[in-house]
Amino acid sequence: MKKNIGLFIKGTAAAGLLCIFAACNDNVTEKKVTKVVDPLTKPKAAAKPPATYQDTLTINTSAAVFFHPDSLQLLQIKAITDSMVFVGSMHEFFYQMRNARIVIKKTWPALPIIESEKNRYLKFTRKDGPPVYVDLDTKYDAHGLIVFDGKQAPEQVDMTNIESIMGFYFSKK
């Protein structure tokens, strides 16, 4: 009888260990994966509404071209954007553009500043080479700045880094 109890205890212990191992293996294979959302990642926004105007603005000289949505396009953007986000982005664009104008006038005083509000297309005529067309409906930002030196392709610049970007663009040959 003692022998049977000893075998029973050993068998129960072995079965218990086997159950523990099986349970551990089940937990390993059924890991729950949680998606970590990076707060700095820009969420995908709805596409920018198309421009009301279909006109083309031709730029034949070096210039800094500030582009804006037309009034109806701005109303459409406002309609599809959260009101606080819209107000914040308009505030941000205003101060970025003001700062960019100040830097351009101070650092590049001979560079003309052109405003484009009622144009969908920009045509940049280069001295040597074919013209470059920019469709503003394809730009993510509603407001922005494109610089052009008359030789190279125009480039949209980040207005928050205007000082360094303008220097890099105009120093390229």
C-alpha positions as CSV (number, residue, x, y, z in Angstrom):
1,M,0.0,0.0,0.0
2,K,2.8,2.4,0.8
3,K,4.3,1.5,-2.5
4,N,1.1,2.3,-4.3
5,I,0.7,5.7,-2.5
6,G,4.3,6.5,-3.4
7,L,3.7,5.7,-7.1
8,F,0.4,7.7,-6.9
9,I,2.2,10.7,-5.5
10,K,5.0,10.4,-8.1
11,G,2.5,10.0,-10.9
12,T,0.4,12.9,-9.7
13,A,3.6,15.1,-9.4
14,A,4.6,14.1,-12.9
15,A,1.2,14.8,-14.3
16,G,1.2,18.2,-12.5
17,L,4.5,19.1,-14.0
18,L,3.3,18.0,-17.4
19,C,0.2,20.2,-17.0
20,I,2.4,23.1,-15.9
21,F,4.7,22.7,-19.0
22,A,1.7,22.4,-21.3
23,A,0.1,25.5,-19.7
24,C,3.4,27.4,-20.1
25,N,3.6,26.4,-23.8
26,D,0.0,27.5,-24.4
27,N,0.8,31.0,-23.0
28,V,3.9,31.3,-25.2
29,T,2.0,30.5,-28.4
30,E,-0.9,32.8,-27.5
31,K,0.9,36.0,-26.9
32,K,-1.2,39.1,-27.2
33,V,0.3,41.7,-29.4
34,T,-0.5,45.2,-28.6
35,K,0.0,47.9,-31.2
36,V,2.0,50.9,-29.9
37,V,0.9,54.1,-31.5
38,D,3.7,56.7,-31.9
39,P,2.2,60.1,-30.9
40,L,4.7,61.8,-33.3
41,T,3.5,60.0,-36.3
42,K,1.4,62.2,-38.5
43,P,-2.1,60.7,-38.9
44,K,-3.3,60.2,-42.5
45,A,-5.6,63.1,-43.2
46,A,-8.3,63.2,-45.8
47,A,-7.1,64.4,-49.2
48,K,-6.9,68.2,-49.6
49,P,-10.0,69.4,-51.5
50,P,-9.3,70.4,-55.1
51,A,-8.7,74.1,-56.0
52,T,-11.6,76.1,-57.3
53,Y,-9.4,77.9,-59.9
54,Q,-7.6,76.0,-62.7
55,D,-5.3,78.9,-63.7
56,T,-1.6,78.6,-64.2
57,L,0.9,81.2,-62.7
58,T,4.1,81.5,-64.7
59,I,7.3,82.3,-62.9
60,N,10.1,83.4,-65.2
61,T,12.6,84.6,-62.7
62,S,14.1,83.4,-59.4
63,A,11.4,83.8,-56.7
64,A,9.9,82.7,-53.4
65,V,6.4,81.6,-54.1
66,F,3.9,81.5,-51.2
67,F,0.9,79.4,-52.1
68,H,-2.5,79.5,-50.3
69,P,-5.8,77.8,-50.9
70,D,-8.5,79.9,-52.5
71,S,-11.5,81.0,-50.4
72,L,-13.8,78.1,-51.4
73,Q,-11.1,75.6,-51.0
74,L,-10.3,77.0,-47.5
75,L,-14.0,76.6,-46.6
76,Q,-13.9,73.0,-47.8
77,I,-10.8,72.3,-45.7
78,K,-12.4,73.9,-42.7
79,A,-15.5,71.7,-43.2
80,I,-13.5,68.4,-43.1
81,T,-11.1,69.4,-40.3
82,D,-11.7,69.5,-36.6
83,S,-12.3,73.1,-35.6
84,M,-9.5,73.2,-33.0
85,V,-7.0,71.6,-35.4
86,F,-8.1,74.1,-38.2
87,V,-7.7,77.1,-35.9
88,G,-4.3,75.9,-34.7
89,S,-3.0,75.1,-38.2
90,M,-4.1,78.5,-39.5
91,H,-2.3,80.2,-36.6
92,E,0.8,78.1,-37.3
93,F,0.8,78.9,-41.0
94,F,0.4,82.6,-40.4
95,Y,3.4,82.8,-38.1
96,Q,5.5,80.4,-40.3
97,M,4.8,82.6,-43.4
98,R,5.4,85.8,-41.5
99,N,8.8,84.5,-40.3
100,A,9.7,83.2,-43.7
101,R,9.0,86.6,-45.3
102,I,11.1,88.3,-42.7
103,V,14.0,86.0,-43.3
104,I,13.8,86.3,-47.1
105,K,13.7,90.1,-47.0
106,K,16.6,90.2,-44.6
107,T,18.8,87.4,-46.1
108,W,17.8,87.5,-49.8
109,P,16.5,91.0,-50.3
110,A,16.7,90.8,-54.1
111,L,14.5,87.7,-54.2
112,P,11.0,88.6,-55.3
113,I,8.1,87.2,-53.2
114,I,5.1,86.0,-55.2
115,E,1.7,85.2,-53.7
116,S,-0.4,82.4,-55.4
117,E,-3.9,82.2,-54.1
118,K,-6.1,81.8,-57.2
119,N,-3.9,79.4,-59.1
120,R,-3.9,75.6,-59.2
121,Y,-0.7,75.2,-61.3
122,L,2.7,76.9,-61.1
123,K,4.9,76.9,-64.2
124,F,8.5,77.6,-63.5
125,T,10.5,78.6,-66.6
126,R,14.1,77.6,-66.3
127,K,16.9,79.4,-68.2
128,D,18.4,76.1,-69.4
129,G,15.9,73.3,-69.7
130,P,12.2,72.5,-69.9
131,P,9.7,74.3,-67.7
132,V,8.6,72.6,-64.5
133,Y,5.0,72.4,-63.6
134,V,3.7,72.1,-60.0
135,D,0.1,71.1,-59.3
136,L,-0.7,72.6,-55.9
137,D,-3.6,70.1,-55.5
138,T,-1.0,67.4,-55.1
139,K,0.7,69.2,-52.2
140,Y,-0.2,68.0,-48.7
141,D,-0.1,71.4,-47.1
142,A,-2.8,74.0,-47.8
143,H,-0.2,76.8,-47.4
144,G,3.5,76.6,-48.3
145,L,6.6,78.1,-49.8
146,I,8.3,77.0,-53.0
147,V,11.7,78.6,-53.9
148,F,13.1,78.9,-57.4
149,D,16.4,80.2,-58.6
150,G,15.8,80.1,-62.4
151,K,18.3,77.3,-63.0
152,Q,17.4,74.2,-61.0
153,A,14.0,72.7,-60.3
154,P,11.8,74.5,-57.8
155,E,11.7,73.1,-54.3
156,Q,9.1,73.3,-51.6
157,V,10.8,74.3,-48.4
158,D,9.9,73.7,-44.7
159,M,9.2,77.2,-43.4
160,T,10.3,76.3,-39.9
161,N,13.8,75.8,-41.2
162,I,13.9,78.6,-43.7
163,E,17.3,80.0,-42.8
164,S,19.2,76.8,-43.5
165,I,17.1,75.4,-46.3
166,M,17.4,78.6,-48.4
167,G,21.1,78.6,-48.0
168,F,21.3,74.9,-49.1
169,Y,19.0,75.5,-52.1
170,F,20.7,78.6,-53.4
171,S,24.2,77.3,-52.9
172,K,23.5,74.2,-55.2
173,K,24.7,74.6,-58.8
